[in-house]
Amino acid sequence: MGLKKEYIPILLSLSLSFMGLFMSIFIQDHLLLLYSSEIAFLTLIFSFTILVIHFLPPKKIDAENIFLCGLAKPPYLEYKNIYRLNLPRMVSRISLYLVYLTLIFSFLTLLIVRLKMGVV
C-alpha cells in the first residue's frame, strides 16, 4: 500500500519532536537546549493547527449559497467542485496517534528544557 503523501508532514513533525526530545535529554549546552525548545514549540504549533483545522470547516457546504455574480449558468456550482483541504483525516487512528505522540514528545521536551535551565 505504501505511505500516503498526506502523512508526510505529520511524520516529519513527529521526527522533529523526537529529535528535540533527544537533544534536550543528552545535551548540556544552553544554546542547544534553547534550540531544542524551539523545535518542540514549532511542532507543538503544527500539531495543534492540524487538530484544530479538522474541527473548523463545515461538514457540508451548500453550493447554492455561493454567489458568483451571475457569471455561470445554473446550476452554478456542485458540491464536488468546492475546494476542500487536502489533509489526512483525523478519523484514521494512526494519524491521530501520530499527532498525540508529537504533542507528548513536544511537551516532554519543553519540560526537560525548563528543568535543565532551572526555570521551574
ChimeraX commands (.cxc) that place a marker at each C-alpha (Angstrom):
marker #1 position 0.00,0.00,0.00 radius 0.5
marker #1 position 2.79,2.44,0.80 radius 0.5
marker #1 position 2.92,5.77,2.54 radius 0.5
marker #1 position 0.30,8.34,1.60 radius 0.5
marker #1 position 1.68,11.77,0.81 radius 0.5
marker #1 position -0.74,13.41,3.27 radius 0.5
marker #1 position 1.02,11.72,6.20 radius 0.5
marker #1 position 4.47,13.12,5.39 radius 0.5
marker #1 position 4.02,16.41,7.35 radius 0.5
marker #1 position 2.78,14.53,10.42 radius 0.5
marker #1 position 5.69,12.10,10.27 radius 0.5
marker #1 position 8.14,14.98,9.78 radius 0.5
marker #1 position 6.67,16.74,12.79 radius 0.5
marker #1 position 6.93,13.55,14.84 radius 0.5
marker #1 position 10.57,13.08,13.87 radius 0.5
marker #1 position 11.39,16.72,14.70 radius 0.5
marker #1 position 9.73,16.45,18.11 radius 0.5
marker #1 position 11.63,13.22,18.83 radius 0.5
marker #1 position 14.87,14.94,17.78 radius 0.5
marker #1 position 14.10,17.82,20.14 radius 0.5
marker #1 position 13.40,15.37,22.97 radius 0.5
marker #1 position 16.65,13.51,22.26 radius 0.5
marker #1 position 18.60,16.78,22.20 radius 0.5
marker #1 position 17.07,18.02,25.43 radius 0.5
marker #1 position 17.92,14.81,27.28 radius 0.5
marker #1 position 21.55,14.39,26.23 radius 0.5
marker #1 position 22.80,17.95,25.59 radius 0.5
marker #1 position 24.06,20.25,28.36 radius 0.5
marker #1 position 24.78,23.38,26.32 radius 0.5
marker #1 position 22.22,26.13,26.99 radius 0.5
marker #1 position 22.14,27.34,23.41 radius 0.5
marker #1 position 21.31,23.87,22.08 radius 0.5
marker #1 position 18.72,23.46,24.84 radius 0.5
marker #1 position 17.01,26.60,23.61 radius 0.5
marker #1 position 17.21,25.27,20.07 radius 0.5
marker #1 position 15.52,22.03,21.11 radius 0.5
marker #1 position 12.79,24.02,22.85 radius 0.5
marker #1 position 12.24,25.98,19.62 radius 0.5
marker #1 position 11.87,22.74,17.70 radius 0.5
marker #1 position 9.39,21.45,20.27 radius 0.5
marker #1 position 7.41,24.68,20.17 radius 0.5
marker #1 position 7.16,24.63,16.36 radius 0.5
marker #1 position 5.98,21.02,16.29 radius 0.5
marker #1 position 3.51,21.85,19.05 radius 0.5
marker #1 position 2.02,24.68,16.99 radius 0.5
marker #1 position 1.85,22.46,13.90 radius 0.5
marker #1 position 0.13,19.63,15.79 radius 0.5
marker #1 position -2.44,21.94,17.35 radius 0.5
marker #1 position -3.10,23.50,13.96 radius 0.5
marker #1 position -3.66,20.09,12.36 radius 0.5
marker #1 position -6.09,19.15,15.12 radius 0.5
marker #1 position -8.00,22.44,15.00 radius 0.5
marker #1 position -8.33,22.60,11.20 radius 0.5
marker #1 position -10.42,19.45,11.14 radius 0.5
marker #1 position -12.95,20.92,13.54 radius 0.5
marker #1 position -13.30,24.28,11.76 radius 0.5
marker #1 position -14.57,23.52,8.23 radius 0.5
marker #1 position -18.28,22.77,7.93 radius 0.5
marker #1 position -19.37,19.22,7.35 radius 0.5
marker #1 position -21.42,20.11,4.29 radius 0.5
marker #1 position -21.32,23.25,2.17 radius 0.5
marker #1 position -24.47,24.42,0.46 radius 0.5
marker #1 position -23.25,25.10,-3.07 radius 0.5
marker #1 position -26.29,27.23,-3.96 radius 0.5
marker #1 position -25.35,29.85,-1.37 radius 0.5
marker #1 position -22.07,30.73,-3.12 radius 0.5
marker #1 position -22.58,33.89,-5.15 radius 0.5
marker #1 position -20.70,34.06,-8.46 radius 0.5
marker #1 position -22.00,37.46,-9.67 radius 0.5
marker #1 position -24.11,35.78,-12.37 radius 0.5
marker #1 position -21.08,34.61,-14.37 radius 0.5
marker #1 position -22.17,30.99,-14.55 radius 0.5
marker #1 position -25.33,29.41,-15.79 radius 0.5
marker #1 position -27.49,27.31,-13.46 radius 0.5
marker #1 position -26.61,25.03,-11.80 radius 0.5
marker #1 position -23.87,27.38,-10.65 radius 0.5
marker #1 position -21.75,25.01,-8.62 radius 0.5
marker #1 position -21.89,21.44,-7.41 radius 0.5
marker #1 position -20.78,20.10,-4.07 radius 0.5
marker #1 position -17.89,18.11,-5.59 radius 0.5
marker #1 position -16.42,21.29,-7.17 radius 0.5
marker #1 position -15.95,23.09,-3.85 radius 0.5
marker #1 position -12.36,23.27,-2.62 radius 0.5
marker #1 position -11.67,21.15,0.43 radius 0.5
marker #1 position -8.45,20.90,2.44 radius 0.5
marker #1 position -6.22,18.03,1.37 radius 0.5
marker #1 position -5.14,16.90,4.82 radius 0.5
marker #1 position -5.20,13.43,6.33 radius 0.5
marker #1 position -8.49,12.82,8.05 radius 0.5
marker #1 position -8.21,12.51,11.79 radius 0.5
marker #1 position -10.69,9.66,11.82 radius 0.5
marker #1 position -7.74,7.43,10.98 radius 0.5
marker #1 position -6.45,6.13,14.29 radius 0.5
marker #1 position -2.87,6.01,13.01 radius 0.5
marker #1 position -2.76,9.71,12.14 radius 0.5
marker #1 position -4.45,10.62,15.41 radius 0.5
marker #1 position -1.90,8.61,17.40 radius 0.5
marker #1 position 0.96,10.20,15.46 radius 0.5
marker #1 position -0.29,13.68,16.36 radius 0.5
marker #1 position -0.71,12.64,20.00 radius 0.5
marker #1 position 2.85,11.28,20.07 radius 0.5
marker #1 position 4.10,14.54,18.60 radius 0.5
marker #1 position 2.30,16.51,21.30 radius 0.5
marker #1 position 3.67,14.28,24.07 radius 0.5
marker #1 position 7.26,14.50,22.77 radius 0.5
marker #1 position 6.97,18.29,22.44 radius 0.5
marker #1 position 5.61,18.73,25.96 radius 0.5
marker #1 position 8.32,16.46,27.39 radius 0.5
marker #1 position 11.00,18.42,25.55 radius 0.5
marker #1 position 9.74,21.73,26.93 radius 0.5
marker #1 position 9.53,20.26,30.44 radius 0.5
marker #1 position 13.08,18.87,30.33 radius 0.5
marker #1 position 14.46,22.15,28.97 radius 0.5
marker #1 position 12.77,24.07,31.78 radius 0.5
marker #1 position 14.18,21.67,34.39 radius 0.5
marker #1 position 17.71,21.88,32.97 radius 0.5
marker #1 position 17.64,25.66,32.69 radius 0.5
marker #1 position 16.36,25.97,36.26 radius 0.5
marker #1 position 13.14,27.77,35.36 radius 0.5
marker #1 position 10.69,25.79,37.45 radius 0.5
marker link #1:1,2 radius 0.2
marker link #1:2,3 radius 0.2
marker link #1:3,4 radius 0.2
marker link #1:4,5 radius 0.2
marker link #1:5,6 radius 0.2
marker link #1:6,7 radius 0.2
marker link #1:7,8 radius 0.2
marker link #1:8,9 radius 0.2
marker link #1:9,10 radius 0.2
marker link #1:10,11 radius 0.2
marker link #1:11,12 radius 0.2
marker link #1:12,13 radius 0.2
marker link #1:13,14 radius 0.2
marker link #1:14,15 radius 0.2
marker link #1:15,16 radius 0.2
marker link #1:16,17 radius 0.2
marker link #1:17,18 radius 0.2
marker link #1:18,19 radius 0.2
marker link #1:19,20 radius 0.2
marker link #1:20,21 radius 0.2
marker link #1:21,22 radius 0.2
marker link #1:22,23 radius 0.2
marker link #1:23,24 radius 0.2
marker link #1:24,25 radius 0.2
marker link #1:25,26 radius 0.2
marker link #1:26,27 radius 0.2
marker link #1:27,28 radius 0.2
marker link #1:28,29 radius 0.2
marker link #1:29,30 radius 0.2
marker link #1:30,31 radius 0.2
marker link #1:31,32 radius 0.2
marker link #1:32,33 radius 0.2
marker link #1:33,34 radius 0.2
marker link #1:34,35 radius 0.2
marker link #1:35,36 radius 0.2
marker link #1:36,37 radius 0.2
marker link #1:37,38 radius 0.2
marker link #1:38,39 radius 0.2
marker link #1:39,40 radius 0.2
marker link #1:40,41 radius 0.2
marker link #1:41,42 radius 0.2
marker link #1:42,43 radius 0.2
marker link #1:43,44 radius 0.2
marker link #1:44,45 radius 0.2
marker link #1:45,46 radius 0.2
marker link #1:46,47 radius 0.2
marker link #1:47,48 radius 0.2
marker link #1:48,49 radius 0.2
marker link #1:49,50 radius 0.2
marker link #1:50,51 radius 0.2
marker link #1:51,52 radius 0.2
marker link #1:52,53 radius 0.2
marker link #1:53,54 radius 0.2
marker link #1:54,55 radius 0.2
marker link #1:55,56 radius 0.2
marker link #1:56,57 radius 0.2
marker link #1:57,58 radius 0.2
marker link #1:58,59 radius 0.2
marker link #1:59,60 radius 0.2
marker link #1:60,61 radius 0.2
marker link #1:61,62 radius 0.2
marker link #1:62,63 radius 0.2
marker link #1:63,64 radius 0.2
marker link #1:64,65 radius 0.2
marker link #1:65,66 radius 0.2
marker link #1:66,67 radius 0.2
marker link #1:67,68 radius 0.2
marker link #1:68,69 radius 0.2
marker link #1:69,70 radius 0.2
marker link #1:70,71 radius 0.2
marker link #1:71,72 radius 0.2
marker link #1:72,73 radius 0.2
marker link #1:73,74 radius 0.2
marker link #1:74,75 radius 0.2
marker link #1:75,76 radius 0.2
marker link #1:76,77 radius 0.2
marker link #1:77,78 radius 0.2
marker link #1:78,79 radius 0.2
marker link #1:79,80 radius 0.2
marker link #1:80,81 radius 0.2
marker link #1:81,82 radius 0.2
marker link #1:82,83 radius 0.2
marker link #1:83,84 radius 0.2
marker link #1:84,85 radius 0.2
marker link #1:85,86 radius 0.2
marker link #1:86,87 radius 0.2
marker link #1:87,88 radius 0.2
marker link #1:88,89 radius 0.2
marker link #1:89,90 radius 0.2
marker link #1:90,91 radius 0.2
marker link #1:91,92 radius 0.2
marker link #1:92,93 radius 0.2
marker link #1:93,94 radius 0.2
marker link #1:94,95 radius 0.2
marker link #1:95,96 radius 0.2
marker link #1:96,97 radius 0.2
marker link #1:97,98 radius 0.2
marker link #1:98,99 radius 0.2
marker link #1:99,100 radius 0.2
marker link #1:100,101 radius 0.2
marker link #1:101,102 radius 0.2
marker link #1:102,103 radius 0.2
marker link #1:103,104 radius 0.2
marker link #1:104,105 radius 0.2
marker link #1:105,106 radius 0.2
marker link #1:106,107 radius 0.2
marker link #1:107,108 radius 0.2
marker link #1:108,109 radius 0.2
marker link #1:109,110 radius 0.2
marker link #1:110,111 radius 0.2
marker link #1:111,112 radius 0.2
marker link #1:112,113 radius 0.2
marker link #1:113,114 radius 0.2
marker link #1:114,115 radius 0.2
marker link #1:115,116 radius 0.2
marker link #1:116,117 radius 0.2
marker link #1:117,118 radius 0.2
marker link #1:118,119 radius 0.2
marker link #1:119,120 radius 0.2
view
